[in-house]
Amino acid sequence: MNIERIEHWDVLARACIDGRFIKLTVDWLTEKTGGVFDFRTGIGSSKAIIANEEDRESFFRVVELSVRLHGVKEVWMIDHIDCGAYGGSERFHDDLEKEMDFHMKKLEEACEIVQKEFPELKIKKFFVSWHGVTEVL
């Protein structure tokens, strides 16, 4: 694929800044999108959308630009295990099921906020563990 000639793509991905998960996340995004996507990080991906108005508004501006400049049709919200913004795995006493349930709820909440602002876009949720990325349905 000659990416020099590509001007429009479908996905803007939002993930956490945690460096332990960047390579895994970007490799997975590259595989799923053919290597062309917009990518934005923030401290505690879903938490920043839910709890920080400045981060939320900044992200909304990025979404608007991605749609206008690149024709983005989907926003992929990505949370991860052991997220320091939420207190890490310690908060859940290393109970993976509790931690994942918590993140599923937070992802849902963040996605509802984004969907309300951009009803024309498809919003998807993903969770990154130590072993890979899983779509949250």
FIKOLZA-1660 file (N, C-alpha, C; in steps of 0.1 Angstrom, whole numbers, plus 5000, padded with zeros to 4 digits):
% residues 137
   i   px   py   pz ch aa at
   1 5008 4988 5000  A  M  N
   1 5000 5000 5000  A  M CA
   1 5009 5012 5000  A  M  C
   2 5006 5022 4991  A  N  N
   2 5013 5034 4990  A  N CA
   2 5006 5045 4999  A  N  C
   3 5011 5046 5011  A  I  N
   3 5004 5055 5020  A  I CA
   3 5006 5070 5017  A  I  C
   4 5015 5073 5008  A  E  N
   4 5017 5087 5004  A  E CA
   4 5005 5093 4997  A  E  C
   5 4997 5085 4991  A  R  N
   5 4986 5089 4983  A  R CA
   5 4972 5089 4991  A  R  C
   6 4973 5083 5003  A  I  N
   6 4961 5082 5011  A  I CA
   6 4958 5095 5018  A  I  C
   7 4946 5100 5017  A  E  N
   7 4942 5112 5023  A  E CA
   7 4931 5111 5033  A  E  C
   8 4924 5100 5032  A  H  N
   8 4912 5097 5041  A  H CA
   8 4913 5083 5047  A  H  C
   9 4910 5082 5060  A  W  N
   9 4910 5069 5067  A  W CA
   9 4898 5069 5077  A  W  C
  10 4896 5058 5083  A  D  N
  10 4884 5056 5090  A  D CA
  10 4885 5059 5105  A  D  C
  11 4897 5057 5111  A  V  N
  11 4898 5055 5126  A  V CA
  11 4907 5066 5132  A  V  C
  12 4901 5072 5143  A  L  N
  12 4909 5080 5153  A  L CA
  12 4908 5071 5166  A  L  C
  13 4920 5068 5170  A  A  N
  13 4921 5060 5183  A  A CA
  13 4926 5069 5194  A  A  C
  14 4920 5066 5206  A  R  N
  14 4923 5074 5218  A  R CA
  14 4928 5064 5228  A  R  C
  15 4940 5065 5233  A  A  N
  15 4946 5056 5243  A  A CA
  15 4952 5064 5254  A  A  C
  16 4957 5057 5264  A  C  N
  16 4964 5063 5275  A  C CA
  16 4979 5066 5272  A  C  C
  17 4985 5074 5279  A  I  N
  17 4999 5078 5277  A  I CA
  17 5009 5067 5282  A  I  C
  18 5004 5057 5289  A  D  N
  18 5013 5047 5296  A  D CA
  18 5022 5040 5286  A  D  C
  19 5034 5043 5287  A  G  N
  19 5044 5038 5277  A  G CA
  19 5045 5022 5277  A  G  C
  20 5040 5016 5287  A  R  N
  20 5041 5001 5287  A  R CA
  20 5032 4995 5276  A  R  C
  21 5022 5003 5272  A  F  N
  21 5012 4998 5263  A  F CA
  21 5012 5004 5249  A  F  C
  22 5020 5014 5247  A  I  N
  22 5020 5021 5234  A  I CA
  22 5024 5012 5222  A  I  C
  23 5035 5005 5223  A  K  N
  23 5039 4996 5212  A  K CA
  23 5028 4985 5209  A  K  C
  24 5024 4979 5219  A  L  N
  24 5013 4969 5218  A  L CA
  24 5001 4975 5211  A  L  C
  25 4997 4986 5215  A  T  N
  25 4985 4993 5210  A  T CA
  25 4987 4997 5196  A  T  C
  26 4998 5004 5193  A  V  N
  26 5001 5009 5179  A  V CA
  26 5003 4997 5170  A  V  C
  27 5010 4986 5174  A  D  N
  27 5011 4974 5165  A  D CA
  27 4997 4969 5162  A  D  C
  28 4989 4968 5172  A  W  N
  28 4975 4963 5170  A  W CA
  28 4967 4972 5161  A  W  C
  29 4968 4985 5163  A  L  N
  29 4961 4994 5154  A  L CA
  29 4966 4993 5140  A  L  C
  30 4979 4992 5138  A  T  N
  30 4985 4991 5125  A  T CA
  30 4979 4978 5118  A  T  C
  31 4978 4967 5125  A  E  N
  31 4973 4955 5119  A  E CA
  31 4958 4957 5116  A  E  C
  32 4950 4963 5124  A  K  N
  32 4936 4964 5122  A  K CA
  32 4932 4974 5112  A  K  C
  33 4940 4985 5110  A  T  N
  33 4937 4996 5101  A  T CA
  33 4945 4996 5088  A  T  C
  34 4954 4987 5086  A  G  N
  34 4963 4988 5075  A  G CA
  34 4974 4998 5077  A  G  C
  35 4976 5003 5089  A  G  N
  35 4987 5012 5092  A  G CA
  35 4984 5027 5091  A  G  C
  36 4971 5030 5088  A  V  N
  36 4968 5044 5086  A  V CA
  36 4957 5048 5096  A  V  C
  37 4959 5056 5106  A  F  N
  37 4949 5060 5116  A  F CA
  37 4954 5072 5123  A  F  C
  38 4945 5080 5128  A  D  N
  38 4949 5091 5137  A  D CA
  38 4950 5085 5151  A  D  C
  39 4959 5091 5159  A  F  N
  39 4962 5085 5173  A  F CA
  39 4963 5097 5183  A  F  C
  40 4956 5096 5193  A  R  N
  40 4957 5106 5204  A  R CA
  40 4958 5099 5217  A  R  C
  41 4967 5104 5226  A  T  N
  41 4969 5098 5239  A  T CA
  41 4964 5109 5249  A  T  C
  42 4961 5104 5261  A  G  N
  42 4958 5113 5272  A  G CA
  42 4960 5105 5285  A  G  C
  43 4961 5112 5296  A  I  N
  43 4963 5105 5309  A  I CA
  43 4950 5098 5313  A  I  C
  44 4950 5085 5314  A  G  N
  44 4938 5077 5317  A  G CA
  44 4928 5079 5306  A  G  C
  45 4929 5073 5295  A  S  N
  45 4921 5076 5283  A  S CA
  45 4906 5079 5286  A  S  C
  46 4899 5070 5292  A  S  N
  46 4885 5073 5294  A  S CA
  46 4883 5083 5305  A  S  C
  47 4892 5082 5315  A  K  N
  47 4890 5091 5327  A  K CA
  47 4891 5106 5323  A  K  C
  48 4901 5109 5313  A  A  N
  48 4902 5123 5309  A  A CA
  48 4889 5128 5302  A  A  C
  49 4882 5119 5295  A  I  N
  49 4870 5123 5288  A  I CA
  49 4859 5125 5299  A  I  C
  50 4859 5117 5309  A  I  N
  50 4848 5117 5319  A  I CA
  50 4850 5129 5329  A  I  C
  51 4862 5130 5334  A  A  N
  51 4865 5138 5345  A  A CA
  51 4872 5151 5343  A  A  C
  52 4877 5154 5331  A  N  N
  52 4885 5166 5329  A  N CA
  52 4880 5173 5317  A  N  C
  53 4873 5184 5320  A  E  N
  53 4866 5192 5309  A  E CA
  53 4877 5197 5299  A  E  C
  54 4888 5202 5303  A  E  N
  54 4898 5207 5294  A  E CA
  54 4903 5196 5285  A  E  C
  55 4906 5184 5290  A  D  N
  55 4910 5173 5282  A  D CA
  55 4899 5168 5272  A  D  C
  56 4887 5168 5277  A  R  N
  56 4875 5164 5269  A  R CA
  56 4874 5174 5257  A  R  C
  57 4874 5187 5260  A  E  N
  57 4873 5197 5249  A  E CA
  57 4884 5196 5239  A  E  C
  58 4896 5194 5244  A  S  N
  58 4908 5192 5235  A  S CA
  58 4906 5180 5226  A  S  C
  59 4901 5169 5232  A  F  N
  59 4899 5157 5224  A  F CA
  59 4888 5160 5214  A  F  C
  60 4878 5167 5217  A  F  N
  60 4867 5170 5208  A  F CA
  60 4872 5178 5196  A  F  C
  61 4882 5187 5198  A  R  N
  61 4888 5195 5187  A  R CA
  61 4896 5185 5178  A  R  C
  62 4902 5176 5184  A  V  N
  62 4910 5166 5176  A  V CA
  62 4900 5158 5168  A  V  C
  63 4889 5153 5173  A  V  N
  63 4879 5146 5166  A  V CA
  63 4874 5154 5154  A  V  C
  64 4871 5167 5157  A  E  N
  64 4866 5175 5146  A  E CA
  64 4876 5177 5135  A  E  C
  65 4888 5179 5138  A  L  N
  65 4899 5180 5128  A  L CA
  65 4901 5166 5120  A  L  C
  66 4900 5155 5128  A  S  N
  66 4902 5142 5121  A  S CA
  66 4891 5140 5111  A  S  C
  67 4879 5143 5115  A  V  N
  67 4867 5142 5106  A  V CA
  67 4869 5151 5094  A  V  C
  68 4872 5163 5096  A  R  N
  68 4873 5173 5085  A  R CA
  68 4885 5170 5076  A  R  C
  69 4897 5167 5082  A  L  N
  69 4909 5166 5073  A  L CA
  69 4910 5152 5068  A  L  C
  70 4906 5142 5075  A  H  N
  70 4909 5128 5071  A  H CA
  70 4897 5119 5069  A  H  C
  71 4885 5125 5071  A  G  N
  71 4873 5117 5068  A  G CA
  71 4870 5106 5078  A  G  C
  72 4876 5107 5090  A  V  N
  72 4874 5097 5101  A  V CA
  72 4859 5094 5103  A  V  C
  73 4856 5082 5105  A  K  N
  73 4842 5077 5107  A  K CA
  73 4840 5070 5120  A  K  C
  74 4851 5066 5126  A  E  N
  74 4851 5059 5139  A  E CA
  74 4861 5064 5149  A  E  C
  75 4857 5064 5162  A  V  N
  75 4866 5067 5173  A  V CA
  75 4867 5054 5181  A  V  C
  76 4879 5050 5183  A  W  N
  76 4882 5038 5191  A  W CA
  76 4888 5043 5204  A  W  C
  77 4880 5041 5215  A  M  N
  77 4884 5044 5229  A  M CA
  77 4891 5032 5235  A  M  C
  78 4903 5034 5240  A  I  N
  78 4912 5023 5245  A  I CA
  78 4916 5026 5259  A  I  C
  79 4912 5017 5268  A  D  N
  79 4917 5017 5282  A  D CA
  79 4926 5005 5284  A  D  C
  80 4934 5005 5295  A  H  N
  80 4943 4994 5297  A  H CA
  80 4943 4990 5312  A  H  C
  81 4948 4978 5314  A  I  N
  81 4950 4972 5327  A  I CA
  81 4961 4980 5335  A  I  C
  82 4960 4980 5348  A  D  N
  82 4969 4987 5357  A  D CA
  82 4971 5002 5354  A  D  C
  83 4960 5009 5351  A  C  N
  83 4960 5023 5347  A  C CA
  83 4962 5031 5360  A  C  C
  84 4973 5038 5360  A  G  N
  84 4977 5047 5372  A  G CA
  84 4966 5058 5375  A  G  C
  85 4960 5063 5364  A  A  N
  85 4950 5073 5366  A  A CA
  85 4938 5068 5374  A  A  C
  86 4936 5055 5374  A  Y  N
  86 4925 5049 5382  A  Y CA
  86 4930 5042 5394  A  Y  C
  87 4942 5044 5397  A  G  N
  87 4948 5037 5409  A  G CA
  87 4955 5024 5407  A  G  C
  88 4956 5020 5394  A  G  N
  88 4963 5008 5391  A  G CA
  88 4956 4995 5395  A  G  C
  89 4962 4984 5392  A  S  N
  89 4956 4971 5396  A  S CA
  89 4954 4969 5411  A  S  C
  90 4963 4976 5418  A  E  N
  90 4962 4976 5433  A  E CA
  90 4948 4980 5438  A  E  C
  91 4942 4989 5432  A  R  N
  91 4929 4994 5436  A  R CA
  91 4919 4983 5436  A  R  C
  92 4921 4973 5427  A  F  N
  92 4912 4961 5426  A  F CA
  92 4917 4949 5433  A  F  C
  93 4928 4951 5441  A  H  N
  93 4934 4940 5448  A  H CA
  93 4938 4929 5438  A  H  C
  94 4943 4933 5427  A  D  N
  94 4948 4924 5416  A  D CA
  94 4937 4914 5412  A  D  C
  95 4924 4918 5413  A  D  N
  95 4913 4910 5408  A  D CA
  95 4910 4915 5394  A  D  C
  96 4914 4907 5384  A  L  N
  96 4913 4911 5370  A  L CA
  96 4898 4913 5366  A  L  C
  97 4890 4904 5371  A  E  N
  97 4875 4905 5367  A  E CA
  97 4869 4919 5372  A  E  C
  98 4872 4922 5384  A  K  N
  98 4867 4935 5390  A  K CA
  98 4873 4947 5382  A  K  C
  99 4886 4946 5379  A  E  N
  99 4893 4957 5372  A  E CA
  99 4887 4958 5358  A  E  C
 100 4885 4947 5351  A  M  N
 100 4879 4948 5337  A  M CA
 100 4865 4953 5338  A  M  C
 101 4857 4949 5347  A  D  N
 101 4843 4954 5349  A  D CA
 101 4843 4969 5351  A  D  C
 102 4852 4974 5359  A  F  N
 102 4853 4988 5362  A  F CA
 102 4856 4995 5349  A  F  C
 103 4866 4991 5341  A  H  N
 103 4870 4997 5329  A  H CA
 103 4859 4996 5318  A  H  C
 104 4851 4986 5318  A  M  N
 104 4840 4985 5309  A  M CA
 104 4830 4996 5311  A  M  C
 105 4827 4998 5324  A  K  N
 105 4818 5009 5328  A  K CA
 105 4823 5022 5324  A  K  C
 106 4836 5025 5327  A  K  N
 106 4842 5038 5324  A  K CA
 106 4843 5040 5309  A  K  C
 107 4846 5030 5302  A  L  N
 107 4847 5031 5287  A  L CA
 107 4833 5034 5282  A  L  C
 108 4823 5027 5287  A  E  N
 108 4809 5030 5283  A  E CA
 108 4805 5045 5286  A  E  C
 109 4809 5049 5297  A  E  N
 109 4806 5063 5301  A  E CA
 109 4813 5073 5292  A  E  C
 110 4825 5071 5289  A  A  N
 110 4833 5080 5280  A  A CA
 110 4828 5079 5266  A  A  C
 111 4824 5067 5262  A  C  N
 111 4819 5066 5248  A  C CA
 111 4805 5073 5247  A  C  C
 112 4797 5073 5257  A  E  N
 112 4784 5080 5256  A  E CA
 112 4786 5095 5255  A  E  C
 113 4797 5100 5262  A  I  N
 113 4800 5114 5261  A  I CA
 113 4804 5118 5247  A  I  C
 114 4813 5110 5241  A  V  N
 114 4818 5112 5228  A  V CA
 114 4807 5111 5218  A  V  C
 115 4798 5100 5219  A  Q  N
 115 4787 5098 5210  A  Q CA
 115 4777 5109 5210  A  Q  C
 116 4775 5115 5222  A  K  N
 116 4765 5126 5223  A  K CA
 116 4770 5138 5215  A  K  C
 117 4783 5140 5216  A  E  N
 117 4789 5152 5209  A  E CA
 117 4791 5149 5194  A  E  C
 118 4792 5136 5190  A  F  N
 118 4795 5133 5176  A  F CA
 118 4785 5121 5172  A  F  C
 119 4773 5123 5171  A  P  N
 119 4763 5112 5168  A  P CA
 119 4765 5106 5155  A  P  C
 120 4772 5112 5146  A  E  N
 120 4774 5106 5132  A  E CA
 120 4785 5096 5132  A  E  C
 121 4793 5096 5143  A  L  N
 121 4805 5087 5143  A  L CA
 121 4801 5074 5150  A  L  C
 122 4808 5063 5146  A  K  N
 122 4807 5050 5153  A  K CA
 122 4818 5050 5164  A  K  C
 123 4814 5047 5176  A  I  N
 123 4823 5047 5187  A  I CA
 123 4825 5033 5192  A  I  C
 124 4838 5028 5193  A  K  N
 124 4841 5015 5197  A  K CA
 124 4850 5015 5210  A  K  C
 125 4849 5005 5218  A  K  N
 125 4856 5004 5230  A  K CA
 125 4865 4992 5230  A  K  C
 126 4878 4994 5235  A  F  N
 126 4888 4983 5236  A  F CA
 126 4895 4984 5249  A  F  C
 127 4900 4972 5253  A  F  N
 127 4907 4971 5265  A  F CA
 127 4920 4963 5263  A  F  C
 128 4931 4969 5267  A  V  N
 128 4945 4963 5266  A  V CA
 128 4949 4957 5279  A  V  C
 129 4952 4944 5278  A  S  N
 129 4958 4937 5289  A  S CA
 129 4973 4935 5286  A  S  C
 130 4979 4927 5294  A  W  N
 130 4994 4924 5292  A  W CA
 130 4995 4915 5280  A  W  C
 131 4984 4909 5275  A  H  N
 131 4986 4899 5264  A  H CA
 131 4980 4904 5251  A  H  C
 132 4973 4915 5251  A  G  N
 132 4967 4920 5238  A  G CA
 132 4955 4929 5240  A  G  C
 133 4949 4932 5229  A  V  N
 133 4938 4941 5228  A  V CA
 133 4925 4933 5226  A  V  C
 134 4914 4937 5233  A  T  N
 134 4901 4930 5232  A  T CA
 134 4891 4941 5229  A  T  C
 135 4882 4938 5220  A  E  N
 135 4870 4948 5218  A  E CA
 135 4860 4945 5229  A  E  C
 136 4855 4956 5234  A  V  N
 136 4844 4955 5244  A  V CA
 136 4831 4957 5238  A  V  C
 137 4823 4947 5238  A  L  N
 137 4809 4949 5232  A  L CA
 137 4799 4953 5241  A  L  C
% end
